[in-house]
């Protein structure tokens, strides 16, 4: 083999090696990626099936229920158009309360309840996760009715 052919072979092997390493890296990132999904998208069925994702919105007033002598609780998250029930077992952040922004990490079960592994609450009175704020802005623009009346037509055109 001539020296030129040896160099070309070496370059080719390096390119193939880098391509394989990039493929493995992208596959690992894909498995660890977590998408944000709005409440309306979850209700419409547009969410990653069979994997964890982030659900964000406001905790619906009057929806928080705690089990006696347990860390289990349920509540509803809304984007001011639709709502999704959330089940969580664990210690909640100190700033978690009704009417405040929340981001839940977890997955949707077969019955339509979001099973949260982690709950994140906003950290001060002026902050809201950008994804949650964008989702709320999308659904508040035309809202003129009280929230209780507005939520009744989640799956329908308003």
C-alpha positions in Angstrom: 0.0 0.0 0.0 1.3 3.4 -0.9 1.6 6.1 1.7 -1.2 8.1 0.2 -3.6 5.1 0.4 -2.5 4.6 4.0 -3.4 8.2 4.9 -6.8 8.0 3.1 -7.5 4.7 5.0 -6.6 6.4 8.3 -8.8 9.4 7.5 -11.6 7.2 6.5 -11.4 5.2 9.8 -11.3 8.3 11.9 -14.4 9.7 10.1 -16.2 6.3 10.7 -15.1 6.3 14.3 -16.4 9.9 14.9 -19.7 9.1 13.2 -20.2 6.0 15.4 -19.4 8.0 18.5 -21.8 10.8 17.5 -24.5 8.2 16.9 -24.0 6.7 20.4 -24.0 10.2 22.0 -27.2 11.2 20.2 -28.9 8.0 21.2 -28.0 8.5 24.9 -29.3 12.1 24.7 -32.6 11.0 23.1 -33.2 8.6 26.0 -32.6 11.3 28.6 -34.5 14.1 26.9 -37.7 15.3 28.6 -40.2 17.3 26.6 -42.6 20.0 27.9 -46.2 19.4 27.0 -49.1 21.8 27.7 -52.3 20.7 29.4 -54.3 21.1 26.2 -51.9 19.0 24.3 -52.2 16.2 26.9 -56.0 16.3 26.7 -55.8 16.2 22.9 -53.5 13.1 23.1 -50.5 14.9 21.7 -47.8 13.8 24.2 -44.9 11.3 24.2 -46.5 7.9 24.6 -44.7 5.6 27.0 -42.1 8.0 28.3 -41.7 10.8 30.9 -42.4 14.4 30.0 -43.0 17.7 31.8 -46.5 19.0 32.4 -46.9 22.6 33.4 -49.7 25.0 34.3 -51.6 26.5 37.2 -52.8 24.4 40.2 -56.6 24.7 40.0 -58.1 26.3 43.0 -60.1 23.8 45.2 -58.6 20.7 43.5 -55.9 19.8 46.0 -56.8 16.7 48.0 -54.4 15.0 50.5 -54.7 11.5 51.9 -54.8 11.3 55.7 -51.5 10.3 57.3 -49.8 9.9 53.9 -47.7 11.8 51.5 -50.1 11.0 48.6 -52.1 13.8 47.1 -54.0 14.7 44.0 -54.7 18.0 42.3 -55.5 19.4 38.9 -53.3 21.4 36.6 -54.9 23.8 34.2 -53.7 26.0 31.3 -57.0 28.0 31.7 -58.6 26.0 28.9 -58.2 22.3 29.9 -57.3 20.5 33.1 -55.4 17.3 33.9 -55.5 15.4 37.2 -52.1 14.9 38.8 -51.2 12.3 41.4 -48.0 12.8 43.5 -46.5 11.0 46.4 -43.8 12.9 48.3 -42.9 16.2 49.9 -44.1 19.2 48.0 -42.0 22.4 47.5 -42.7 25.1 50.2 -44.1 27.4 47.5 -46.7 24.9 46.1 -50.2 26.2 46.5 -53.5 26.6 44.6 -53.5 29.2 41.8 -49.7 29.1 41.4 -47.6 27.9 38.6 -46.2 24.3 38.7 -44.2 22.0 36.5 -44.6 18.3 37.1 -42.2 15.6 35.8 -43.7 12.2 35.1 -46.0 10.2 32.8 -49.6 9.8 32.0 -51.2 6.5 33.0 -53.9 4.5 31.2 -56.7 6.2 33.1 -55.6 9.8 32.1 -54.0 10.7 35.4 -50.6 12.3 35.3 -48.3 10.4 37.8 -45.7 12.9 38.9 -42.3 11.9 40.1 -41.2 15.5 40.8 -43.1 18.7 41.4 -41.4 22.1 40.8 -43.1 25.3 42.0 -42.2 28.8 41.0 -39.4 30.3 43.1 -40.7 33.8 43.6 -43.8 35.9 42.9 -42.6 37.2 39.6 -41.2 34.0 38.0 -43.1 31.5 35.9 -41.4 28.8 33.8 -41.3 30.1 30.2 -43.1 27.1 28.8 -45.9 27.5 31.3 -46.2 31.2 30.6 -46.3 30.6 26.8 -49.0 28.0 27.3 -51.1 30.2 29.4 -50.8 33.2 27.0 -52.0 31.0 24.2 -55.3 30.2 26.1 -56.0 33.4 27.9 -56.1 35.8 24.9 -59.9 35.2 24.2 -61.0 34.5 27.7 -63.8 36.7 29.0 -65.8 34.2 31.1 -65.0 33.1 34.6 -62.6 30.2 34.8 -65.2 27.6 35.9 -67.3 28.4 32.8 -64.3 28.5 30.5 -63.1 25.0 31.5 -66.3 23.2 30.6 -65.5 23.2 26.8 -62.0 21.9 26.9 -62.2 19.6 23.9 -64.6 21.7 21.9 -64.1 24.9 19.9 -64.9 27.9 22.1 
